Amino acid sequence: MKHDLSVTVALLSQTPAALNALLRNLPDVWTHTDEGPNTWTAFDIVGHLIHAEHTDWIPRATMIVEHGESQTFKPFDREGQKEKSQGRSLGNLLDQFAEVRAESLARLRAMNLQREDLDRRGRHPVFGPVTLGQLLATWVTHDLTHLHQLSRLMAHQYREAVGPWSVFLGVLHCHGHSSDA
């Protein structure tokens, strides 16, 4: 699929509602249980998405537009949400995510990006040169990755309860996710 900014914004604008519909008012067993050591809960994932709104997508897009490749992005702290989420409710995090995503999309729209702007380049600390289009496509795919992760995580809670049907439930056999860079 060729990158289309309106399609990007359409999906990004739906993620808060999707998370809200899936997670709000669920018992803690669904939202505060992980898959084992070094894995996240649904609560952690929402906190991570908030952290990314503040430190990744729009800050990096702005850096590309204003500085091109002359400045390197700050490395993204994948665990940056841990401290900021402590003591908060999932409902509060869902509300905050909806707010910060709306702000991010307003800032993106205010950039008034044109098709040719998607080829503008910035500098990633690991990958080197990257384009604005790649960054924005990654933002969408990052959302989808975490929605997929949530479905896998939640299905994991019933992995034993489904008994022999597990052979037909692909979500119970999915194991990997890429790390955020």
C-alpha positions as CSV (number, residue, x, y, z in Angstrom):
1,M,0.0,0.0,0.0
2,K,1.4,3.4,-1.0
3,H,1.5,5.8,2.0
4,D,-1.5,8.1,2.2
5,L,-1.5,10.6,5.0
6,S,-5.4,10.7,5.2
7,V,-5.4,6.9,5.6
8,T,-2.7,7.2,8.3
9,V,-4.7,9.8,10.2
10,A,-7.9,7.8,9.9
11,L,-6.5,4.8,11.6
12,L,-4.5,6.7,14.2
13,S,-7.7,8.6,15.2
14,Q,-9.5,5.3,15.9
15,T,-7.0,3.7,18.2
16,P,-8.2,5.4,21.4
17,A,-11.8,4.3,20.8
18,A,-10.6,0.7,20.1
19,L,-8.6,0.6,23.3
20,N,-11.5,2.1,25.2
21,A,-14.0,-0.4,23.8
22,L,-11.7,-3.3,24.6
23,L,-10.4,-2.4,28.0
24,R,-12.6,0.1,29.9
25,N,-14.3,-1.4,33.0
26,L,-12.8,-4.8,32.7
27,P,-11.8,-6.7,35.8
28,D,-8.1,-6.4,36.7
29,V,-7.4,-10.0,35.7
30,W,-7.8,-8.9,32.1
31,T,-5.9,-5.6,32.4
32,H,-3.2,-6.2,35.0
33,T,-2.0,-9.7,34.1
34,D,1.0,-10.3,31.9
35,E,2.3,-13.3,30.0
36,G,5.2,-14.0,32.3
37,P,8.6,-12.4,33.0
38,N,9.6,-9.4,30.9
39,T,6.1,-9.0,29.4
40,W,3.6,-6.2,29.7
41,T,0.0,-6.0,30.9
42,A,-2.8,-4.1,29.1
43,F,-2.2,-1.3,31.6
44,D,1.5,-1.2,30.6
45,I,0.6,-1.1,26.9
46,V,-1.7,1.9,27.3
47,G,1.0,3.7,29.4
48,H,3.5,2.9,26.7
49,L,1.3,4.4,24.0
50,I,0.9,7.6,26.0
51,H,4.7,7.8,26.5
52,A,5.2,7.3,22.7
53,E,2.8,10.2,22.0
54,H,4.9,12.5,24.2
55,T,8.4,11.4,23.1
56,D,8.3,9.8,19.7
57,W,5.9,10.4,16.9
58,I,5.3,14.2,16.7
59,P,8.6,15.2,18.3
60,R,10.4,13.1,15.6
61,A,8.2,14.4,12.8
62,T,8.8,17.9,13.9
63,M,12.5,17.3,14.0
64,I,12.5,16.0,10.5
65,V,10.5,19.0,9.2
66,E,12.6,21.5,11.1
67,H,16.1,20.0,11.0
68,G,16.2,17.2,8.5
69,E,19.1,14.9,9.0
70,S,21.2,17.5,10.9
71,Q,20.0,16.2,14.3
72,T,19.6,12.6,15.5
73,F,16.4,11.5,17.2
74,K,16.7,10.8,20.9
75,P,16.6,7.1,21.6
76,F,13.1,5.9,22.6
77,D,12.8,4.5,26.1
78,R,10.5,1.5,25.6
79,E,9.9,1.3,29.4
80,G,9.4,5.0,29.9
81,Q,5.8,4.6,30.9
82,K,6.5,2.6,34.1
83,E,7.1,5.5,36.5
84,K,4.5,7.8,34.9
85,S,1.7,5.2,35.1
86,Q,2.2,4.2,38.8
87,G,-0.7,4.9,41.0
88,R,-3.1,5.7,38.2
89,S,-6.2,3.8,37.0
90,L,-6.6,2.3,33.6
91,G,-9.6,4.5,33.0
92,N,-7.4,7.5,33.7
93,L,-4.8,6.2,31.2
94,L,-7.4,5.6,28.5
95,D,-8.7,9.1,29.0
96,Q,-5.2,10.6,28.8
97,F,-4.4,8.5,25.7
98,A,-7.4,9.8,23.9
99,E,-6.4,13.4,24.8
100,V,-2.8,13.2,23.8
101,R,-3.6,11.3,20.6
102,A,-6.1,14.1,19.7
103,E,-3.4,16.7,20.4
104,S,-0.8,14.7,18.3
105,L,-3.2,14.5,15.4
106,A,-4.0,18.2,15.6
107,R,-0.3,19.0,15.5
108,L,0.2,16.6,12.6
109,R,-2.7,18.3,10.7
110,A,-1.2,21.8,11.5
111,M,2.0,20.7,9.8
112,N,0.0,20.8,6.6
113,L,2.2,18.1,5.1
114,Q,2.1,17.5,1.4
115,R,2.8,14.3,-0.5
116,E,6.4,15.4,-1.2
117,D,7.0,16.1,2.5
118,L,6.8,12.3,3.2
119,D,10.2,11.9,1.5
120,R,11.9,14.4,3.9
121,R,14.6,12.6,5.8
122,G,15.6,12.6,9.5
123,R,18.2,10.6,11.4
124,H,17.4,7.7,13.6
125,P,20.0,6.7,16.3
126,V,20.1,3.1,15.1
127,F,18.8,3.1,11.5
128,G,20.4,6.2,10.2
129,P,18.5,8.1,7.5
130,V,14.7,7.5,7.6
131,T,11.8,9.4,5.9
132,L,8.9,11.2,7.4
133,G,6.6,8.8,5.5
134,Q,8.4,5.8,7.1
135,L,8.0,7.4,10.5
136,L,4.3,8.0,10.0
137,A,3.7,4.5,8.6
138,T,5.5,3.1,11.6
139,W,3.3,5.1,14.0
140,V,0.2,3.3,12.5
141,T,1.9,-0.1,12.5
142,H,3.0,0.5,16.1
143,D,-0.6,1.0,17.1
144,L,-1.7,-2.2,15.3
145,T,1.2,-4.1,16.8
146,H,0.0,-3.2,20.3
147,L,-3.6,-3.9,19.5
148,H,-2.5,-7.4,18.3
149,Q,-0.4,-7.7,21.4
150,L,-3.4,-6.9,23.5
151,S,-5.6,-9.6,21.9
152,R,-2.8,-12.1,22.3
153,L,-2.2,-11.1,25.9
154,M,-5.9,-11.3,26.8
155,A,-6.4,-14.7,25.0
156,H,-3.4,-15.9,27.0
157,Q,-5.5,-15.7,30.1
158,Y,-7.7,-18.6,28.8
159,R,-4.9,-20.7,27.2
160,E,-5.6,-23.6,29.5
161,A,-9.4,-23.1,29.8
162,V,-10.0,-23.6,26.1
163,G,-8.6,-27.2,26.3
164,P,-8.2,-29.0,22.9
165,W,-9.6,-26.0,20.9
166,S,-6.3,-24.3,21.4
167,V,-5.1,-26.0,18.2
168,F,-7.6,-23.8,16.2
169,L,-6.9,-20.5,18.0
170,G,-3.9,-18.9,16.3
171,V,-3.7,-16.1,18.8
172,L,-2.6,-18.7,21.4
173,H,0.3,-19.7,19.2
174,C,1.7,-16.2,18.4
175,H,4.8,-15.4,20.3
176,G,6.8,-12.5,19.0
177,H,6.8,-8.8,18.7
178,S,9.4,-6.4,17.4
179,S,11.1,-4.1,19.9
180,D,10.5,-0.4,19.6
181,A,13.4,1.5,18.2
